[in-house]
Amino acid sequence: MNRAHSSPTAAGQAVGRPLGIVLCLLTVFGPISMDLYLPVLPALTTDLRATTSAAQLTVTACLLGLAIGQVVAGPISDRFGRRLPLLTGVVVYVIASALCAYSPTIPTLVGARFVQGLAGGVGIVISQAAGRDLYSGGKLMRYYGRLTVIAGLAAVVGPVVGGQLAAVTDWRGLFVLLSAIGVLILLACVFVFRETLPASNRATGGLVQTGRDFRRLLSDRVLVGTVLVSGLISMALFAYLAGATYVLQDIYGLSPQGYSFAFGLNSLGFMVFGFAAGRLCERWSEQGTLVTGLVMCVTGAAGLLTSALLQLPVIAVILSLFIMVSGVATITPPTTSLAMANYPDIAGTASSLLGLARFGAGGLAAPLVGLGGSHNALPLGIVTLAATLLAAVTYLAVIRGHTTVPTHVVASAQRLPTAASTS
């Protein structure tokens, strides 16, 4: 393997609070890009004279962009460092968000959203890879727990702000706000984010080596199973993100403001359970925490389908969504740790594989929940239950009982030590 190994430099230094904050902020690109405009998605559908399924393609395009952007940015950051790809991605995100605001048609908006997702994926993959550069062991698991909490906070703020802004502006104004948020994150990265991957520890070998790295990752049974579970759970999560706005507003009559508060409640559960999961992984076990989250996801999705079949009151739908979303948060830290912890030398590539599964599966799920129209909750219940059940079966068939670290991973980790940093 043509890769340099030396004593840590950046990783050996203490992680200052400003850098830690910026790393956590980078993970908001996904939720804020998705959640801010969800309360006005029905209005966007009407304004651009689109069908429900066509409008949900704007969700799909962003998700696929987030997935592909991570696959591209991860290996690039392993080879050229974290800082330059990050700054480039944030600049493109600012421009793409402005283009979304001025899109005249659904096809134009779908294209702009795809580019926005590509650029946003850079921030997500680097937030995970840079964390792996700087942390190890329990601190790494706590770090991924914090990322989950920050993502939940962004998910809380996004729809609540979007719902309230819907009273004073339209969907175009919300994309202008996304562009402004991108500018603020860019300034934070310029002045605070330092390179976390020294030149001596970067990957070499070009595309050939990148292919070898992906084959190395795909030969790890636990990692492959973890990636599949994470993707299937994300399919349920993004089906909820794309479909719940129609279910709660068009079927149950909630206003954009009412939807934003219901969404905020679910996101609060995401934050609380994500934080708790990070601690449980460290003190209990990663697989035990993962199983707990899977049980919660299946229970919530089953409740959602039951609510749709029996036309139960809105409180049943919100409670089912709360349990499922909290289960997703419980699963996120252990799956991220299982996928990332054993690959310090190709953290960006490992993170990109995880991101591809999460956002790619989410992009596939989003249009499915719109096939029944805006007044049918059954597709949302079917997609979420099928995805969570498949995730549980995947865990049982692929991951359970397999925790041995591959020999080549141990050797690689020994050659590239990661010093513990202050959290």
JOSUL-V509958 format. One record per run of one state. SS is the DSSP state (H for helix, E for strand, - for the rest). FROM is the first residue (numbers start at 0). LEN is the number of residues. Records with the same first field share a line. If there is no record, write none. Layout:
SS=FROM-LEN, FROM-LEN
This chain:
-=0-2, 3-6, 12-4, 25-2, 35-2, 47-4, 80-2, 101-4, 134-2, 165-5, 192-6, 201-1, 203-2, 218-2, 251-4, 283-2, 310-3, 340-3, 368-9, 399-7, 415-8
E=2-1, 202-1
H=9-3, 16-9, 27-8, 37-10, 51-29, 82-19, 105-29, 136-29, 170-22, 198-3, 205-13, 220-31, 255-28, 285-25, 313-27, 343-25, 377-22, 406-9
